[in-house]
Each structure stands twice: as structure tokens, then as C-alpha cells.
């Protein structure tokens, strides 16, 4: 269960990094959830 929560947080972190790096108007956690959806 802890590993699954860690995966969710890692996807949110990745989305936040992408959003801030490229200056996107989309919030980082939204991008992270899109990444997680793509992984699924």
C-alpha cells in the first residue's frame, strides 16, 4: 500500500517538475495524474 501511494506522489512530482520547467498553465498534479493514466 505504501508503494502505491509513493507511485502516486512520484507521478504528481513529475507533473510538477514538467509544469514548472516548461511554464505550462496546467497545475503539476493534473499533469502527474495524466502521466499516471498513461502508465496504466
C-alpha positions as CSV (number, residue, x, y, z in Angstrom):
1,X,0.0,0.0,0.0
2,X,2.9,2.4,0.8
3,X,4.4,1.6,-2.6
4,X,1.2,2.6,-4.4
5,X,1.0,5.9,-2.5
6,X,4.6,6.5,-3.4
7,X,3.9,5.9,-7.1
8,X,1.0,8.4,-7.0
9,X,3.2,11.0,-5.3
10,X,6.0,10.4,-7.7
11,X,3.7,11.0,-10.6
12,X,2.5,14.2,-9.1
13,X,6.1,15.3,-8.5
14,X,6.9,14.5,-12.1
15,X,4.0,16.6,-13.3
16,X,5.0,19.5,-11.1
17,X,8.6,19.4,-12.5
18,X,7.3,19.4,-16.1
19,X,4.8,22.2,-15.4
20,X,7.4,24.4,-13.8
21,X,10.2,23.6,-16.3
22,X,8.1,24.5,-19.3
23,X,6.0,27.2,-17.7
24,X,2.7,25.4,-18.6
25,X,-0.5,26.9,-17.3
26,X,-1.7,23.5,-16.2
27,X,-1.2,22.6,-12.5
28,X,1.5,20.0,-11.8
29,X,-0.7,17.4,-10.1
30,X,-3.0,17.4,-13.1
31,X,-0.1,16.6,-15.4
32,X,1.0,14.0,-12.9
33,X,-2.3,12.3,-13.0
34,X,-2.2,12.4,-16.8
35,X,1.2,10.7,-16.6
36,X,-0.2,8.0,-14.3
37,X,-3.2,7.5,-16.6
38,X,-0.8,7.0,-19.5
39,X,1.2,4.4,-17.5
40,X,-1.9,2.5,-16.7
